[in-house]
């Protein structure tokens, strides 16, 4: 095992992955709170007529929109009653990239792991914020639907971009972001792996 850094690293990832996921799930409020606050500020800045607030209920994201249904059942804004349209979203479906990043960092033989965890968290925040922002925007665009689209004068191509950004934020970025951030923080370790990687790929 002394001359097999890749094997040691992979074993470390397998060991730290369940630990990281347990911490991520149990401490969801800790990492979701700043993310929710930042996303709420962005939403109220970009769509002040559509979003009242965005809050956490445990690990569930609660969106209060500025829309309601009129007596005819049509969605309108501003609301005609106190029965506002609200939505519950699950932010854990895209923030699982955080424990993946933690496991990669903890499995790396480096002396500055705490520093890497700090920098990794800071780099992760805007990526997760992108995912959360467009998950909310997708709900407004397609669940609230025509009322929001007309309020914001959204064209068909804008709706397509929102749908694409939502898919990127929930399906693609959570998988590749941890690896990209880890690689950026551990270039020296990657160089030590390069010869062994070349030998493996040669077979």
N, C-alpha and C positions, 0 to 999 in steps of 0.2 A: 504493500500500500504506500510505501514511502515514495516511490517513483510514479505514482498514479494519481496526479492531482485531479484529473477529471472524475475518476471514480470516487475519490474522497468528497469532492464538491457535490456530486449527484447524491451520494449517501447523506450528506449534510442537508441538502434540500428536502429529501424525503423525511428526515428527522424533524426539521424545523417547520415544515409546511403545516402539519396538523396543529402544532403549537401556535403558529402565527394566525391560522384561521380561527382557533378558539379565542385568542385575545381580540382579534378583529370583531368577532361576533359579540362577545361579552362587553366590549368597550365601544359598541357602535355609536353611542351618543357622543363619545369623546371626539371621534374623527368625523362624524356627520354634522355636528353642531357648527363648526367654522365653515364647512362646505355649504351648508344650508344658508347660513347668513350671507356669504358672498354671493350665492346664486340669487337669493331674494333681492339683494341690492341691485344686481344686474337686471333682473326682471322688472323691478319697479322703475328702473331708469329707462329701460327700453320700451316697456309696455305698461306705463302707469295707469292707463285706462282699463286694463284688463286684469291686473293682478292686485289683490288686496294684501295678501300676506302668504308667506310660505314658512311653515313651522314643522317641527318634529314631534311626533307622538311615539315615544320609544324609538324604534328603528324604522318607523313609517313616516313618509313625507306627506304632509297634508297641505294641499293647495286650496286657498279660498279665492275664487275668481270674482270678478265684478259683473257677473251675469246671473240672470234668473229666468224663469219661464213666466210668461204672461198668462192670463186666464185661458187663452186659446192654445196654450202649450208651446208657443214659439219662444225660442231663446232670445232674450233681449238684453241690452246694456244701455244706460244704467238700469240696475234692478228695479222692478216694480213692486217687490216685496222683500221681506227679510229672509226669505228662503233662497239663499245664494247657492250657486252651483259650486260644490266642493269635490275634490278628488283625493284619493289616497294612492300613493305611489310607493314602490319598493326600491329604495336606492341601493340596496345590497346587490342587485343584479349587475351593477357595473362597478361598484367600489371594491369588489373582491380582488381587484388588481393590487390593492394595498398589501394584503397578507402575502401575495405572491412575491411582491418586491421585498418584503421583510425577510421571507425565507431565503431568497437569493442572496441578500446582503449578509445575513447571519451565517450562511453556509460558506461564504467566501473567506479564505484565510488572510484576513487583513487586521491591522492593529487599530484602525480608526472606524470600527463598525458603528459606534454611537454617532459619530459625525456623519457617516454615510446614511444612517437612518434618518437623521435630521434633514440633510440635503435631499434625500429621496422623498421624504414627506412633502417638502416644499415644492419639489418638481412634480410630484403626483397631484397636488392640490388643483392647479389649473386644468389638468387633464380630466380629473374627476368632475371639476366644475363645468367643463364643456359637456360632459355626459349628462349631468343633472339638468343643466340649462335646457338642453334640447329634448330631454325627456319631458320636462314641463311644457315646453313650447309645442311638442308633438300633441300633448293632451289638449292644449288650447286650440290648436289648429284643426284637429280631426275629431276630438270628442265634443268640445264646444261647437266646433265646426263653422258653419256659414256666418254666424253672428260675429265670431272673432275674425274670420277672414275679411268680412266687409268692414269691420271696425278698423283693421290695420291695413286695408287695401292690399291684401296679399294676392299676387298673381299666381297662376298655375306653376310657373317655374320656381317661384319662391317656396311653394308648398313641396315641390319635389326636392329642393335643397334641404328643407327642414326634415323631411323623411329620410334623406340620405345621411344628414348629420346625426339624426337619432340612431340610425343603424350603425354608423361608425362608432358613436359614443357608447353603445350598449353591446355590440358584437365584436368589434375590431380592436378599439383602443384598450379595453381591459385586458386583452391577451398580449398585445405587443408592447404596451407602455412599460410594464415592469421590466421586461428584458432590455429595452432601449435605455431606460434610466440606469439599470444595473451595469450595463456595458459602458455607459458614459462615466460611471463612478469607479470602474475597476478595469481600466485599460491596461495597467501593468499586469494584473492577474491574467487577462486575456492573452497577453504576449507570452506568458509562461506556458499557457495551454496551446499556443499555436503549433509547436512542433508535434505534440501528441495528436492534435486535431488533424494535422496533415497526414500522419501515419494511419489514423483511423479511416480517413476519407480515401486513402490510397487503395484500401481493400475493396 
